Amino acid sequence: MVLGKNNGDAKKIIIGLPKGSLQDSTLEIFRKAGYNIKISDRSYFPMIDDPEINCVLLRAQEIARYVEDGVLDAGITGFDWITETKSDVQEVGELVYAKQGLGKVRWVLAVANESDINSVKDLQGKIIATELVNTTKDYLAKNGVDAIVEFSWGATEIKARGIADAIVDVTETGSSLKANNLRIVDTLMTSTTRLIAGKESWADPWKQKKLKEVYMLLKGVLLAETKVEMLMNVRKENLQAVLKVLPALNSPTISELSNKEWCDVITIVEKSIVREIIPKLKEAGAEGIVEIPLNRIIE
């Protein structure tokens, strides 16, 4: 495959997938969405079992720029890198996942625990190491602070201990910063993963429709990750008590069983509350409670 503006094929889209920290989680979400993607150790062009899609692996930092330039029709990258590169792209939709789970990441200003820097104002004349150079410069300008911002090629955390006065680095949980005896002074931005498209590609009705379909399936996977289906048998005399316990995506499905005194209740609930409501359901009279994982939920 040769990259280029639309690659001369109106019935095919080229999607940039993030290589690096987001790669494994992105490929897993595509798999759950029904796309089989195979990656060769020697190729940056994964094989996908959709003849209307070509994939290319690129660093997330570069994807937005290539989408804007039309080298890619679309791409998956973070809002942070869209902002950092100041790319003019069409956002197809938000996909809330990161390297370690279904969450957001933060870009934070951090210093060594023993540092006397306690706010952005204390950075005047100091040195800051970061990959997010432009965003950091904008943050300093907004706060009226003149400091030196140096690009970090990696291992940014260690640079807060003698190489620079502070760092701006990305974190999901903050645990790595704590492990390196760093403390957070401020949060510059919160970022989530996005599916984006080039303006020219988005103006193409076929490509726009195809990208909306891809986004719908990917979003359906992420939505399903947070929920489960629950099935249970309930005596009709206990039905109202059980329904009061159940939060529902819409309304529970209630079916009459062969034994007219019983009914079957099916509903979808947040995975995080299942352990709390199962004892309450039992107490309300539910029996034969079954929890079923979901592959996709299409809203």
C-alpha positions as CSV (number, residue, x, y, z in Angstrom):
1,M,0.0,0.0,0.0
2,V,1.2,3.5,-0.9
3,L,0.1,6.4,1.3
4,G,-1.2,9.5,-0.3
5,K,-4.2,11.8,-0.6
6,N,-7.2,9.4,-0.7
7,N,-4.8,6.9,-2.5
8,G,-7.1,7.3,-5.6
9,D,-9.6,4.8,-4.2
10,A,-13.1,6.3,-3.5
11,K,-14.3,3.0,-2.0
12,K,-11.6,2.5,0.6
13,I,-10.5,4.4,3.6
14,I,-7.0,4.5,5.2
15,I,-7.1,4.6,9.0
16,G,-4.0,5.4,11.1
17,L,-3.8,3.3,14.2
18,P,-1.7,4.4,17.2
19,K,1.6,2.5,17.6
20,G,2.9,2.4,21.1
21,S,1.0,2.7,24.4
22,L,-2.4,2.7,22.8
23,Q,-1.7,-0.1,20.3
24,D,-2.8,-3.2,22.2
25,S,-5.9,-1.7,23.6
26,T,-6.9,-0.2,20.2
27,L,-6.5,-3.6,18.5
28,E,-8.5,-5.3,21.2
29,I,-11.4,-2.9,20.8
30,F,-11.3,-3.4,17.0
31,R,-11.4,-7.2,17.6
32,K,-14.4,-7.0,19.9
33,A,-16.1,-4.7,17.3
34,G,-15.7,-7.6,14.8
35,Y,-12.6,-6.6,12.9
36,N,-9.8,-9.1,12.7
37,I,-6.4,-7.2,12.5
38,K,-3.1,-9.0,12.0
39,I,0.2,-7.3,12.5
40,S,3.5,-8.5,11.2
41,D,6.7,-7.7,13.1
42,R,8.2,-6.3,9.9
43,S,5.4,-4.3,8.6
44,Y,3.6,-1.1,9.5
45,F,0.6,-2.0,7.4
46,P,-1.7,-4.4,9.4
47,M,-4.0,-6.7,7.6
48,I,-7.7,-6.2,8.3
49,D,-10.6,-8.4,7.2
50,D,-12.6,-5.5,5.8
51,P,-11.8,-4.9,2.1
52,E,-13.0,-1.3,2.4
53,I,-10.3,-0.4,5.1
54,N,-6.5,-0.1,4.9
55,C,-4.6,0.3,8.2
56,V,-1.3,1.9,9.0
57,L,0.6,2.0,12.3
58,L,1.9,5.4,13.3
59,R,2.8,7.2,16.5
60,A,-0.2,8.8,18.0
61,Q,1.7,12.1,18.1
62,E,1.8,12.1,14.2
63,I,-1.6,10.9,13.3
64,A,-3.6,14.1,13.5
65,R,-1.2,16.0,11.2
66,Y,-1.3,13.2,8.6
67,V,-5.1,13.2,8.7
68,E,-5.2,16.9,8.3
69,D,-2.8,16.7,5.3
70,G,-5.0,14.0,3.6
71,V,-2.3,11.3,3.8
72,L,-4.8,9.4,6.0
73,D,-8.5,9.5,5.6
74,A,-8.9,9.0,9.4
75,G,-7.1,8.1,12.5
76,I,-7.3,7.2,16.1
77,T,-5.3,9.5,18.4
78,G,-5.6,11.5,21.6
79,F,-7.2,14.9,22.0
80,D,-3.9,15.9,23.5
81,W,-2.0,15.3,20.2
82,I,-4.7,17.0,18.2
83,T,-4.3,20.0,20.4
84,E,-0.5,19.9,20.5
85,T,-0.2,19.7,16.7
86,K,-3.0,22.3,16.2
87,S,-4.5,20.1,13.6
88,D,-7.6,21.1,11.7
89,V,-9.5,17.8,11.6
90,Q,-13.1,16.5,11.8
91,E,-13.8,14.7,15.0
92,V,-15.9,11.6,14.3
93,G,-16.4,10.8,18.0
94,E,-14.8,10.3,21.4
95,L,-13.6,6.9,22.4
96,V,-13.0,6.8,26.2
97,Y,-10.1,4.4,26.7
98,A,-6.4,4.6,27.5
99,K,-3.5,2.2,27.9
100,Q,-4.7,0.7,31.2
101,G,-8.4,0.9,31.0
102,L,-11.6,2.8,30.1
103,G,-10.6,6.1,31.3
104,K,-9.0,9.5,30.6
105,V,-5.4,10.6,30.9
106,R,-4.1,13.8,32.3
107,W,-1.1,15.9,31.4
108,V,0.2,17.3,34.6
109,L,2.9,19.6,35.9
110,A,5.0,17.6,38.3
111,V,8.1,18.2,40.4
112,A,10.3,16.3,42.8
113,N,8.7,15.9,46.2
114,E,11.5,18.1,47.8
115,S,11.1,20.9,45.2
116,D,10.1,24.3,46.4
117,I,7.9,24.8,43.3
118,N,4.2,24.8,44.4
119,S,2.4,26.6,41.6
120,V,2.9,27.6,38.0
121,K,4.0,31.0,39.1
122,D,7.1,29.4,40.7
123,L,8.3,28.3,37.2
124,Q,9.5,31.8,36.2
125,G,12.9,31.3,34.6
126,K,12.9,27.6,35.2
127,I,13.4,24.6,32.8
128,I,10.5,22.3,32.0
129,A,10.9,19.0,30.1
130,T,8.0,17.6,28.2
131,E,6.8,15.9,25.0
132,L,3.9,18.4,24.9
133,V,5.9,21.5,24.1
134,N,3.3,23.7,22.4
135,T,0.6,23.0,24.9
136,T,3.0,23.7,27.8
137,K,4.1,27.0,26.2
138,D,0.5,28.0,25.8
139,Y,-0.2,27.1,29.5
140,L,2.8,29.2,30.6
141,A,1.7,32.2,28.5
142,K,-1.8,32.0,29.8
143,N,-0.4,32.2,33.3
144,G,2.1,35.0,32.5
145,V,5.1,32.9,33.2
146,D,8.4,33.0,31.2
147,A,10.2,29.6,31.4
148,I,12.3,27.4,29.1
149,V,10.4,24.4,27.7
150,E,12.6,21.6,26.4
151,F,11.4,18.6,24.3
152,S,11.8,15.3,26.1
153,W,12.5,12.3,24.0
154,G,11.3,10.0,26.7
155,A,12.0,8.9,30.3
156,T,10.5,12.3,31.2
157,E,10.0,11.5,34.9
158,I,13.7,11.1,35.7
159,K,14.3,14.6,34.3
160,A,12.5,16.2,37.3
161,R,15.4,15.0,39.5
162,G,18.2,17.3,38.4
163,I,17.9,17.6,34.6
164,A,15.0,20.0,34.7
165,D,13.2,21.9,37.4
166,A,9.8,20.4,36.4
167,I,8.1,18.2,33.9
168,V,4.8,18.0,32.1
169,D,3.9,14.4,31.6
170,V,0.9,12.2,31.0
171,T,-0.6,10.0,33.6
172,E,-3.6,7.7,34.1
173,T,-3.5,7.0,37.8
174,G,-0.5,9.0,39.1
175,S,1.1,5.9,40.5
176,S,4.2,6.1,38.3
177,L,4.8,9.7,39.4
178,K,4.5,8.7,43.1
179,A,6.8,5.7,42.6
180,N,9.4,8.2,41.3
181,N,8.9,10.5,44.2
182,L,7.2,13.2,42.2
183,R,4.2,15.3,43.1
184,I,1.6,16.9,40.9
185,V,1.5,20.7,41.0
186,D,-1.2,21.3,38.4
187,T,-3.2,19.7,35.6
188,L,-2.8,21.2,32.2
189,M,-5.4,19.2,30.3
190,T,-7.5,16.0,30.4
191,S,-7.5,13.9,27.2
192,T,-9.4,11.1,25.7
193,T,-9.0,9.0,22.5
194,R,-10.8,10.3,19.4
195,L,-11.6,8.9,16.0
196,I,-10.9,11.8,13.6
197,A,-11.2,12.3,9.8
198,G,-9.7,14.7,7.3
199,K,-12.0,17.4,6.1
200,E,-11.8,16.3,2.4
201,S,-12.5,12.6,3.4
202,W,-15.4,13.7,5.6
203,A,-16.9,15.6,2.7
204,D,-17.1,12.3,0.7
205,P,-20.5,10.8,1.5
206,W,-19.3,7.2,1.2
207,K,-16.3,7.7,3.4
208,Q,-18.3,9.6,6.0
209,K,-20.9,6.8,6.2
210,K,-18.1,4.2,6.5
211,L,-16.4,6.1,9.3
212,K,-19.7,6.6,11.2
213,E,-20.3,2.8,11.0
214,V,-16.8,2.1,12.3
215,Y,-17.3,4.6,15.1
216,M,-20.7,3.1,16.0
217,L,-19.1,-0.4,16.4
218,L,-16.1,0.8,18.4
219,K,-18.2,2.9,20.7
220,G,-20.6,0.0,21.1
221,V,-17.7,-2.1,22.4
222,L,-16.6,0.5,25.0
223,L,-20.2,1.0,26.2
224,A,-20.6,-2.8,26.6
225,E,-17.4,-2.9,28.6
226,T,-19.1,-1.0,31.4
227,K,-22.3,-3.0,31.5
228,V,-23.6,-6.5,31.9
229,E,-26.9,-8.2,31.1
230,M,-28.8,-9.7,34.1
231,L,-31.4,-12.4,33.9
232,M,-33.5,-13.6,36.8
233,N,-36.7,-15.4,37.7
234,V,-39.2,-13.6,39.9
235,R,-42.5,-14.5,41.4
236,K,-45.1,-12.0,40.2
237,E,-45.9,-11.1,43.8
238,N,-42.3,-9.9,44.2
239,L,-41.9,-8.2,40.8
240,Q,-42.4,-4.6,41.9
241,A,-40.0,-5.1,44.8
242,V,-37.4,-6.4,42.3
243,L,-38.0,-3.7,39.8
244,K,-37.3,-1.0,42.5
245,V,-33.8,-2.5,42.9
246,L,-33.0,-2.5,39.2
247,P,-31.6,0.5,37.4
248,A,-32.1,-0.1,33.7
249,L,-30.6,1.1,30.4
250,N,-34.2,1.6,29.2
251,S,-36.8,-0.7,30.9
252,P,-36.4,-4.3,31.9
253,T,-37.9,-6.9,29.7
254,I,-40.5,-9.0,31.5
255,S,-41.7,-12.3,30.1
256,E,-44.3,-14.7,31.5
257,L,-43.0,-18.2,32.2
258,S,-44.9,-21.5,31.8
259,N,-45.6,-21.3,35.5
260,K,-48.0,-18.4,35.5
261,E,-46.9,-17.4,39.0
262,W,-43.4,-16.6,37.8
263,C,-41.9,-14.3,35.2
264,D,-38.5,-13.8,33.6
265,V,-36.8,-10.4,34.0
266,I,-34.0,-9.3,31.7
267,T,-32.1,-6.0,32.0
268,I,-28.8,-4.2,31.5
269,V,-27.0,-2.6,34.4
270,E,-23.6,-0.9,35.1
271,K,-21.0,-3.5,35.8
272,S,-19.7,-1.5,38.7
273,I,-23.0,-1.9,40.7
274,V,-23.6,-5.6,40.2
275,R,-22.0,-6.7,43.4
276,E,-24.2,-4.2,45.3
277,I,-27.5,-5.1,43.8
278,I,-27.3,-8.9,43.7
279,P,-27.9,-9.3,47.5
280,K,-30.7,-6.7,47.3
281,L,-32.3,-8.6,44.4
282,K,-32.2,-11.9,46.4
283,E,-33.7,-10.1,49.3
284,A,-36.5,-8.7,47.1
285,G,-37.3,-12.2,45.9
286,A,-35.3,-12.7,42.7
287,E,-34.0,-16.3,42.0
288,G,-31.7,-17.9,39.4
289,I,-29.8,-14.7,38.9
290,V,-27.5,-14.9,35.9
291,E,-24.9,-12.2,34.9
292,I,-23.8,-12.2,31.2
293,P,-21.0,-10.2,29.7
294,L,-21.8,-8.1,26.6
295,N,-19.9,-7.7,23.4
296,R,-21.5,-4.5,22.0
297,I,-24.3,-2.1,22.9
298,I,-25.5,0.0,20.0
299,E,-27.5,3.0,21.1
